[in-house]
Amino acid sequence: MKTIPFDQVRAEILSNPAAKAEYDRQTPAFAIAEAVIRARLAARMTQAQLATRMGAKQPFIARIESGGALPSVQTMMRIAIATGTMFQPVFVPAKKREHA
């Protein structure tokens, strides 16, 4: 089975205007999901392997990676340890909202 690069899948999904609007609304959850996916893939791990290393279950990892769950800082630190990475929360300037 051939793996499709994450960036390619994301670009295809975001080419749909409705999907893009919803993605923008859920940016924080999706940014966390993307970071977790990238860390897991860089560590060459499956969701099940990551879950085992964290003492969690695979469906929990799937919920985080789908944007369906926002992990705590403690969970993000456990993901970092399990993937051999470092968790660094960063604040960035918010996009200015356009007024109608």
matplotlib code that plots the C-alpha trace (Angstrom):
import matplotlib.pyplot as plt

x = [0.0, 1.4, 1.4, 0.1, 2.1, 0.1, 0.7, -0.8, -3.9, -4.4, -4.0, -6.7, -9.1, -8.5, -9.2, -12.9, -14.1, -16.5, -13.8, -11.3, -13.8, -14.3, -10.6, -9.9, -12.6, -10.9, -7.3, -6.1, -7.3, -6.0, -2.6, -2.2, -3.4, -0.9, 2.0, 1.2, 0.9, 4.2, 6.0, 4.6, 5.5, 9.0, 9.4, 8.2, 5.4, 1.8, -1.0, -1.0, 2.7, 2.5, -0.4, 1.4, 4.5, 2.3, 0.2, -2.9, -5.2, -5.0, -8.5, -7.3, -4.5, -6.9, -9.2, -6.3, -5.0, -8.5, -8.9, -11.7, -9.9, -7.7, -4.9, -3.8, -0.3, 0.5, -0.6, 1.4, 4.5, 3.8, 3.5, 6.8, 8.6, 7.1, 8.2, 11.6, 10.7, 10.3, 7.0, 7.3, 4.1, 4.3, 2.1, 1.8, 0.0, -3.6, -4.9, -6.7, -10.4, -12.0, -15.0, -18.1]
y = [0.0, 3.4, 6.2, 9.5, 12.5, 14.4, 17.8, 16.4, 15.1, 18.4, 20.5, 18.4, 18.7, 22.5, 23.1, 22.8, 26.2, 24.7, 22.4, 25.4, 27.5, 24.8, 24.1, 27.8, 27.7, 24.7, 25.8, 25.2, 21.6, 20.9, 22.6, 20.2, 17.3, 18.1, 18.5, 15.1, 13.4, 14.8, 13.8, 10.3, 9.8, 11.2, 8.6, 6.0, 4.9, 3.8, 5.2, 2.0, 2.1, 5.7, 4.8, 1.9, 4.0, 6.6, 4.1, 5.1, 3.4, 3.9, 5.5, 8.3, 9.0, 8.8, 11.4, 13.8, 13.3, 13.9, 17.2, 15.6, 16.0, 18.7, 17.1, 18.6, 19.9, 16.7, 14.6, 16.7, 16.1, 12.4, 12.4, 14.3, 11.8, 8.8, 10.3, 11.5, 15.1, 18.2, 19.9, 23.7, 25.7, 28.9, 32.0, 33.7, 36.9, 36.3, 37.1, 40.4, 40.0, 42.0, 43.9, 43.8]
z = [0.0, -1.0, 1.6, 0.5, 1.9, 4.6, 2.8, -0.4, 1.4, 3.3, 0.1, -1.6, 1.3, 1.7, -2.0, -1.1, 0.2, 2.8, 4.1, 4.2, 6.2, 8.8, 8.9, 9.7, 12.4, 14.0, 13.4, 17.0, 17.1, 13.6, 14.4, 17.4, 15.3, 12.6, 15.1, 16.7, 13.3, 12.2, 15.4, 15.2, 11.5, 12.1, 14.8, 12.4, 14.7, 14.2, 16.3, 18.3, 18.9, 20.1, 22.4, 23.9, 24.6, 26.3, 28.3, 26.3, 23.8, 20.0, 19.7, 22.0, 19.6, 16.6, 18.3, 18.8, 15.2, 13.8, 15.7, 17.8, 21.1, 22.5, 24.5, 27.8, 28.2, 30.2, 27.3, 24.8, 27.0, 27.1, 23.2, 23.0, 25.3, 23.4, 20.0, 21.1, 20.6, 22.8, 23.4, 23.0, 23.1, 21.2, 21.0, 17.6, 16.7, 15.8, 12.3, 12.2, 11.6, 8.8, 9.8, 7.6]

ax = plt.figure().add_subplot(projection="3d")
ax.plot(x, y, z, "-o")
ax.set_aspect("equal")
plt.show()
